[in-house]
């Protein structure tokens, strides 16, 4: 072998290292920027004066990373996220409106082939929102509402870390949701949203400028009321767009992700609801793929 000549085995290792580095970059780009997932029934307008207190918990595991539709790394990227949420229903100009605040917190951890990501923990960016119901027909169980979301960039962020709960940028999203009864005990929920991203001028150790295109998402839920207090549900979601650039250079990380969820919701009493769903990504073009996702929610009416 001549000096400087690369053996096939060494070349494969280098290529694998390059692929893994790209995968890590994609994983960083995908966490935690995501679309706005909803639970079935979220667009139900409750009586004016009603208050809700909610506590969410989500555990997600990701063991594959994709670039351009091809798996480029394995490893593991897990997250444990909680959200405290307060909602108040009120009347403004004859319309039901529910101003609300969401306070996310939790942790992210990379391991195995994604151990280079390290970990991140703390509070995420608080979210301010308010749904305005343009259609509110409780007798027919039919609703249509529009919700603006504002993400305030005060969450935990360290430019030297690959994983952060905060994003160090403003975000604005607009979502519309429609609920209608179908035949018998079936109900359909349809939701669509778009998220717009401000710039992060402190991205990475070199304080690069991160920008991102709008991200679009559509969601559909089908519910079956087993009893008046218990329902079974299944949902599909598709998100697209959101390609990012660093100092004007594209990262070729456009989102193209579909996923499913199944679960149940139960009212053990008229003012308390327990909800659980399980889901997985079906297909991912860029970024980490969720192999499993468990969502739990406790809702209290007061």
C-alpha positions as CSV (number, residue, x, y, z in Angstrom):
1,X,0.0,0.0,0.0
2,X,1.4,3.4,-0.9
3,X,1.8,6.2,1.7
4,X,-1.5,8.1,2.1
5,X,-3.5,5.5,0.3
6,X,-6.9,4.9,1.9
7,X,-8.1,1.3,2.5
8,X,-11.7,0.3,1.6
9,X,-12.4,-0.3,5.3
10,X,-11.0,3.1,6.3
11,X,-13.0,4.8,3.5
12,X,-16.2,3.1,4.7
13,X,-15.6,4.4,8.2
14,X,-15.0,7.9,7.0
15,X,-18.2,7.8,4.9
16,X,-20.1,6.5,7.9
17,X,-18.7,9.3,10.1
18,X,-19.7,11.9,7.5
19,X,-23.2,10.4,7.3
20,X,-23.5,10.4,11.1
21,X,-22.4,14.0,11.3
22,X,-25.0,15.0,8.8
23,X,-27.6,13.0,10.8
24,X,-26.6,14.8,14.0
25,X,-27.0,18.1,12.2
26,X,-30.5,17.1,11.0
27,X,-31.5,16.0,14.4
28,X,-30.4,19.3,15.8
29,X,-32.5,21.1,13.2
30,X,-35.6,19.0,14.0
31,X,-35.5,19.5,17.8
32,X,-37.6,21.1,19.1
33,X,-39.0,22.9,16.1
34,X,-42.3,21.1,15.3
35,X,-45.8,21.7,14.3
36,X,-48.7,22.1,16.7
37,X,-50.3,18.8,17.6
38,X,-53.8,18.8,19.0
39,X,-55.9,16.2,20.8
40,X,-59.3,15.3,19.5
41,X,-61.9,17.6,21.1
42,X,-59.6,20.5,21.6
43,X,-61.8,22.7,19.4
44,X,-64.9,22.2,21.6
45,X,-66.1,25.5,22.9
46,X,-67.1,25.3,26.6
47,X,-69.5,27.7,28.4
48,X,-68.3,31.2,29.1
49,X,-66.7,31.5,32.5
50,X,-65.3,28.0,32.4
51,X,-61.6,27.5,33.5
52,X,-59.4,24.6,32.6
53,X,-56.2,23.4,34.2
54,X,-54.2,20.9,32.2
55,X,-51.0,18.9,32.8
56,X,-49.4,17.0,29.9
57,X,-46.6,14.5,29.8
58,X,-45.0,13.1,26.6
59,X,-42.3,10.5,26.3
60,X,-40.9,10.0,22.8
61,X,-38.1,7.7,21.5
62,X,-36.3,8.1,18.2
63,X,-33.8,5.5,16.9
64,X,-33.5,6.3,13.2
65,X,-32.3,9.5,11.5
66,X,-33.1,10.2,7.8
67,X,-31.7,12.5,5.2
68,X,-33.4,12.8,1.8
69,X,-35.6,9.8,2.7
70,X,-32.6,7.5,3.4
71,X,-31.7,6.3,6.9
72,X,-28.2,7.7,7.6
73,X,-27.8,6.9,11.3
74,X,-29.2,4.9,14.2
75,X,-28.6,5.9,17.8
76,X,-31.2,7.1,20.2
77,X,-32.8,10.5,20.9
78,X,-35.3,10.5,23.7
79,X,-37.4,13.3,25.1
80,X,-39.6,13.7,28.2
81,X,-41.7,16.8,28.0
82,X,-44.3,18.2,30.4
83,X,-46.7,21.2,29.8
84,X,-48.7,23.2,32.3
85,X,-51.6,24.9,30.6
86,X,-54.3,27.3,31.8
87,X,-57.4,28.2,29.7
88,X,-60.2,30.6,30.4
89,X,-63.4,30.9,28.3
90,X,-64.9,34.3,27.9
91,X,-67.2,36.3,25.6
92,X,-65.8,39.1,23.4
93,X,-68.2,40.9,21.1
94,X,-70.6,37.9,21.0
95,X,-67.8,35.4,20.2
96,X,-66.5,32.7,22.6
97,X,-62.7,33.2,23.1
98,X,-60.3,31.2,25.3
99,X,-57.1,33.1,26.2
100,X,-54.5,30.6,27.5
101,X,-50.9,30.1,28.4
102,X,-48.8,27.0,28.0
103,X,-45.5,26.5,30.0
104,X,-43.5,23.5,28.5
105,X,-40.5,22.0,30.4
106,X,-38.5,18.7,30.2
107,X,-35.4,17.1,28.9
108,X,-33.8,15.8,25.7
109,X,-31.1,13.1,25.6
110,X,-28.9,11.8,22.7
111,X,-27.2,8.4,23.1
112,X,-25.4,5.7,21.1
113,X,-24.7,7.0,17.6
114,X,-26.3,10.3,18.6
115,X,-24.4,10.7,21.9
116,X,-22.6,13.7,20.3
117,X,-25.8,15.6,20.7
118,X,-25.4,15.4,24.5
119,X,-28.5,16.4,26.5
120,X,-30.6,19.5,27.3
121,X,-33.0,20.2,30.1
122,X,-35.0,23.1,31.5
123,X,-38.0,25.2,30.4
124,X,-39.1,25.7,26.8
125,X,-40.5,28.9,25.3
126,X,-43.9,29.9,26.9
127,X,-46.8,29.9,24.4
128,X,-49.6,32.5,24.4
129,X,-52.8,31.5,22.5
130,X,-56.5,32.3,22.2
131,X,-59.1,30.5,20.1
132,X,-61.9,32.5,18.6
133,X,-65.0,30.3,17.7
134,X,-66.7,31.5,14.5
135,X,-69.0,28.5,14.6
136,X,-70.4,27.4,18.0
137,X,-73.3,25.0,17.9
138,X,-73.2,22.9,21.1
139,X,-76.6,21.4,20.4
140,X,-75.3,20.0,17.1
141,X,-71.8,19.4,18.5
142,X,-70.4,21.4,15.6
143,X,-67.6,23.9,16.1
144,X,-65.1,25.9,14.0
145,X,-62.4,28.1,15.6
146,X,-59.2,29.9,14.7
147,X,-56.2,30.1,17.1
148,X,-53.1,32.3,16.9
149,X,-50.1,31.1,18.9
150,X,-47.2,33.3,20.0
151,X,-43.9,31.6,21.2
152,X,-41.9,33.9,23.5
153,X,-38.2,33.2,23.4
154,X,-37.3,33.1,27.1
155,X,-36.8,29.3,27.4
156,X,-33.5,27.6,28.3
157,X,-31.0,28.1,25.5
158,X,-27.2,27.7,25.3
159,X,-25.7,28.2,21.8
160,X,-22.9,25.7,22.7
161,X,-25.4,22.9,23.2
162,X,-26.9,20.9,20.3
163,X,-30.1,20.2,22.2
164,X,-32.1,23.0,23.8
165,X,-35.6,23.3,25.1
166,X,-35.8,27.0,24.1
167,X,-35.3,28.1,20.5
168,X,-34.0,31.7,21.0
169,X,-36.4,33.0,18.3
170,X,-39.9,34.2,18.1
171,X,-42.5,32.0,16.4
172,X,-46.0,32.6,15.3
173,X,-48.6,30.0,14.3
174,X,-52.1,30.2,13.0
175,X,-54.4,27.2,13.3
176,X,-57.9,26.4,12.3
177,X,-60.0,23.5,13.8
178,X,-63.4,22.0,12.8
179,X,-65.5,19.4,14.7
180,X,-68.6,17.8,13.3
181,X,-70.6,14.7,14.2
182,X,-70.8,11.9,11.7
183,X,-73.2,8.9,11.8
184,X,-74.1,7.3,15.1
185,X,-71.5,7.9,17.8
186,X,-68.7,9.0,15.5
187,X,-67.1,12.5,15.5
188,X,-64.6,14.0,13.1
189,X,-62.0,16.6,14.0
190,X,-60.1,18.4,11.2
191,X,-57.2,20.8,12.0
192,X,-54.7,22.7,9.9
193,X,-52.0,25.1,10.8
194,X,-48.9,27.1,9.6
195,X,-46.0,28.1,11.7
196,X,-43.7,31.1,10.9
197,X,-40.2,31.4,12.4
198,X,-38.2,34.4,13.4
199,X,-34.4,34.3,13.1
200,X,-32.0,32.9,15.7
201,X,-28.8,35.0,15.6
202,X,-27.0,32.9,18.2
203,X,-27.2,29.5,16.5
204,X,-24.3,27.2,17.3
205,X,-20.9,27.9,18.8
206,X,-20.1,30.4,16.1
207,X,-23.3,32.4,16.6
208,X,-24.5,31.8,13.1
209,X,-27.9,33.1,11.9
210,X,-30.6,30.4,11.6
211,X,-33.7,31.1,9.5
212,X,-36.5,28.8,8.6
213,X,-39.3,28.6,6.0
214,X,-43.0,28.2,7.2
215,X,-44.0,24.7,8.4
216,X,-47.5,23.4,7.4
217,X,-49.5,20.6,9.1
218,X,-52.8,18.9,8.7
219,X,-54.4,16.6,11.3
220,X,-57.5,14.4,11.3
221,X,-59.1,12.6,14.3
222,X,-61.9,10.1,14.3
223,X,-63.6,9.5,17.7
224,X,-66.1,6.9,18.8
225,X,-68.2,7.5,21.9
226,X,-68.3,4.2,23.8
227,X,-70.4,5.9,26.5
228,X,-71.1,9.6,27.3
229,X,-67.9,9.6,29.4
230,X,-65.5,7.4,27.4
231,X,-64.3,7.6,23.8
232,X,-61.8,5.8,21.6
233,X,-59.9,7.8,19.0
234,X,-57.5,7.5,16.1
235,X,-55.6,10.2,14.2
236,X,-53.4,10.9,11.3
237,X,-51.0,13.9,10.8
238,X,-48.9,15.2,8.0
239,X,-46.3,18.0,8.2
240,X,-44.4,19.6,5.3
241,X,-42.0,22.6,4.8
242,X,-39.9,24.2,7.3
243,X,-36.5,24.0,5.5
244,X,-33.8,25.9,7.4
245,X,-30.8,27.9,6.4
246,X,-27.6,28.8,8.4
247,X,-26.0,32.1,7.3
248,X,-28.1,31.8,4.1
249,X,-26.9,28.3,3.2
250,X,-29.7,25.7,3.0
251,X,-29.5,22.7,5.2
252,X,-31.7,20.6,2.8
253,X,-33.8,19.5,5.8
254,X,-37.3,20.1,4.5
255,X,-39.9,18.4,6.7
256,X,-42.0,15.7,5.1
257,X,-43.4,13.6,8.0
258,X,-46.5,11.6,8.5
259,X,-47.6,9.9,11.7
260,X,-50.5,8.1,13.4
261,X,-52.0,8.1,17.0
262,X,-54.5,6.0,18.8
263,X,-55.9,6.5,22.3
264,X,-58.8,7.0,24.6
265,X,-60.3,9.8,26.8
266,X,-62.4,9.2,30.0
267,X,-64.3,11.4,32.3
268,X,-64.3,9.7,35.7
269,X,-66.3,12.7,37.0
270,X,-67.9,15.6,35.1
271,X,-65.0,17.9,36.0
272,X,-62.0,15.6,35.5
273,X,-60.7,14.0,32.3
274,X,-57.9,11.5,31.7
275,X,-56.5,11.1,28.2
276,X,-53.8,8.7,26.8
277,X,-52.5,8.3,23.3
278,X,-49.8,6.2,21.6
279,X,-48.3,7.1,18.3
280,X,-45.5,6.5,15.8
281,X,-44.1,8.2,12.8
282,X,-45.1,6.5,9.5
283,X,-42.6,8.1,7.2
284,X,-39.9,10.7,7.7
285,X,-37.8,12.4,4.9
286,X,-35.4,14.4,7.1
287,X,-34.6,14.2,10.7
288,X,-35.2,11.8,13.6
289,X,-38.0,9.3,13.3
290,X,-40.2,8.6,16.3
291,X,-40.4,4.9,16.9
292,X,-42.8,5.4,19.8
293,X,-44.6,8.3,21.5
294,X,-46.8,8.2,24.6
295,X,-48.9,11.2,25.6
296,X,-50.8,11.5,28.8
297,X,-53.1,14.4,29.8
298,X,-54.9,15.4,33.0
299,X,-57.7,18.0,32.6
300,X,-59.6,19.7,35.4
301,X,-62.6,21.9,34.9
302,X,-63.2,24.6,37.5
